[in-house]
């Protein structure tokens, strides 16, 4: 199963490099189902893998000057604060056994996977539907700065809770609320995701509990995938592949719900 896990790690990176997001939403299911890692630990490991992959992916955008660092700060600061509070105060409050209904016990691990599955279904919807460019050219960015900061807090909470990068939420927010061009939104999103994920990981994970050998190998393969995806993006239209990847994520999200509740 680990062989399939490493193959999936490549696909995670390829997706990030090719369509600017989506791949990180697969990280936790890959860690849980293919590498056999506990769901709570998987959300921690996911932060590191997503963070390192996003750093690698953002470098080419920085070189091309397709990153708006001012927007990254506006969106990123509330997000980082929210991640820190979620990982250190909200997550520990969730009991190991949340509720029992007949013979079914909703454990903390199952709860996190179900939340993640819901997030996957939401992400798939945003990928499957046709992209709509912002039509608010005459609106002032200042009118939406607080909305962007608020969404940054929401993304931070979700990132802290389930270890997802949140690119599928960040990019539409940057485009629609702050009138950011799509390519700049993708580059800026990768910078925000990398900061969010790495700060979230190092602020809550004890170094003694980390399997660095496994984590480093998965991260390295994901980075290789993002390099491949970046090269493919020059030859292939990521927008055309996005809906197909969205359908795949939808199927995975539904599978997780069925497996955790009914099987």
Helices and strands as residue ranges (DSSP letters): H 2-19, G 23-26, H 27-29, I 30-34, H 39-63, H 69-85, I 86-90, G 91-93, E 97-101, E 104-107, H 108-128, H 142-162, H 167-177, H 182-204, G 207-209, H 212-232, H 238-262
